[in-house]
């Protein structure tokens, strides 16, 4: 799931929700369909491919729009927190990668 507009090549199946409030429902549905998607895929030992025709044949039971909107409003803050945490983790990893070598070679000292 991307939070920014992206492009993919022909080897990637993409879902572009028609309405913003479909996003998390579709994401979680696809995540819960991992075994089915894996079983539908074919290919070599390195990667599996799921052709677009088979991907498009998947059936999704769609709740009514009011339920989808309520669900979206419930889970969106949790996903926003996940995204914020991922950004913070990246920042902390970058800081660690900069500071650790400096600590190891004595360039930076920590007062105790």
N, C-alpha and C positions, 0 to 999 in steps of 0.2 A: 504494500500500500504506500503510495507516494502522497506527500502533502503538498508537493509542487507539481506543475505540469511537466510531463516527461514524454520521451519517445522511446519506443521499443522496436526491435527488428521483427522479422517475420517468424522467428523461432519462439517468440514470447506471446502467450495468450494474455490479453489485457481485458479488464472490465472497467468501463467508464460509466459510473452511475448517472442515470438521467436526472436524479434529484439528490441534493446534498445529503438528505437524511437517509438515503439508502446505504451510504458508505460503510458504516460500521457493521450493519447487519450483513451486508455482502462479504465483508472481510472475515467476519467470524464464521459465516456459513462456509466460505471456501476453506478456511482453516480447519473446520470440523469435517470437511469432505476430503481431507488429505488421503486417506486410504483409498477412496473411490477414484480420485484423480490419479493416484499412483498406479492403481490397477488398470486404468484406461490408457496409460502411457505405454510407449514402446521405445526401443532404442538399444544402444550399446551399453557397455559397462560404465562408461564415464558419466553420461547424462541420459535421462529419459526425455522423450518428446511426446507431447499430447497435441495431436493435430487439431486445427481450429474447428473442423467439422464435428469431431467428437466432443470437443469442449462446448460448442454451441448447443449440443443436444442435452446437456445437463438440465434436469428439472429443478426448479427452485420454487418452493411454496412461499408465496409472498403474503405476509400479513397485511391488513388494511393500513392505509396511510397514517391514520391516527396512532395506531400501535407503533408503526415505524418511527414516527416523529417522537413519541414518548420514549421509545428505546434509545433513539439518537440523543435526545436531551439527557438521558440518564448516563449513557456511557461516554459521551464526548468529553466531559471533564477528566475522566480517567485516562482516555487516550491522549489528551493534551498533556497530562502529567507524565505519561510514559515518554512522549516526545521531548518534553522539557528535561526529564531525567537523562535521556539518551544524549542530549546536547551537553548537559553538565558532565556526564561521564567522559565524553570526548575532550572537553576542556581540561578535566582533571588528568586524563591520560597524557595529554600534550604537556601539561605542567610537569608531571612526573618524568616524562621522557627528556625534558629540558633540564630539570633539577638533579635527577639521580646521577647522571655522569659527572656533574659539577661537584656533587657531594662526595662521590667516589674518588675523584682526583684531588680533593682538598681545595678546590677553587671557591667553594661555598662552605661555610661552617654554620652549625646550629648551636646556639647557646642553650644550655640546660639549666 
